[in-house]
Amino acid sequence: MPKKQGRSCSQAIAERRYWFKVLLVFGIAVLGGLLLYRLPVSSTTENAVQPPPVERVMVQRYELKNQSGRVQKNLYFWVYGAVEHTDTSRLLGIASSREYHQQTDRFGNRLLTFHIEQIPPYGSVIIENKTRLAIQSGKKTAAERPEILESSLRAAPLIESDDPRIVKLARSFQQADATQRAEAIYQWVVGHIQVSDYQPQPLGAAKTLEMRQGDCTEFAHLYTAMARAANLPARVVAGYRHEGRALMRTDDLHNWAEVYLDGRWRIVDAHARNFLQDETGYMAIQRLDMRGTGVLKAHQRYKVSNTAIQVRQF
């Protein structure tokens, strides 16, 4: 019976070298994959995902018309400009066709005051404000002050988060995750409140819940009240929903809600069916203080000191 042919020493060494190389390449590949997997997302993709800020110019134009046959003197016109910053925009400057003075309240609202010496009988004065904003989606700003968060959890006029019906409804939203709870409230408002024509006087959250309809203001009030009752800091914001246009028209005036999630104020606009999505198409001019303090009251965008003067935004 013939003997089996044995391998030479050199063949055995070559075979061992081959398998050593295979194992070495495999080990390097596995180690490289683990290292890539453990890299922080922010160091590899965050800069690529977030585009650089885009500068945008918004124009607000007003006509102050004297409706009387007499000269009207020593007039004041107050109007809100863009807030200093939001989590999607930063104010770069406001250039106006007339000189103005400005003051900023604790909510970051910027009130512009114009002094007009006189307007002749049936004459007009035009005021044009050009606002420069740096727009960037998803940029986290500094943490909010505790007193602002506390006030954003309390009941207020038109935001009746302590109304028994709203409190009872809020108890049905028990999601431990704040974002899931915020979205569940949003879905409830979208599913149960019908869009109505413009309401000259705000109804408030409790009345909106009762009537089950309203315009953008009612949607914002009800969502904010329900969020506060569910222990989510929320507030109502007034401004413009401009969809990329430069000239802000009366039809662009809009109210929406903001809810504080993961250290950021996020836009929730149930009226426009927008939950944390399109946050760059908004220009905030007033974070509403429902107590009605200051020269302008809640939901009042501008005011003139003389009743003979009619204001038109165009």
Buried (B, 14 or more C-beta within 10 A) or exposed (E): EEEEEEEEEEEEEEEEEEEEEEEEEEEEEEEEEEEEEEEEEEEEEEEEEEEEBEEBEBEBBBBBBBEEEEEBEEBEBBBBBBBBBBBBBBBBEBEBBBEBEEEEEEBBBBBBEBEBEEBEEEEEBEBBBBBBBBBBBBBEEEEBEEEBEEBBBEBBEBBBBBBEEBBEBBEEBEEEEBBEBBBBBBEBBBEEBEBBEEBEEBBBBBBBBEBEBBBBBBBBBBBBBBBBBBEBBBBBBBBBBBEEBEEBBEEBBBBBBBBBBEEBBBBBBBBBEBBBEBBBBBBBBBBBBBEBEBEBEBBBBBBBBBEBBEBEBE
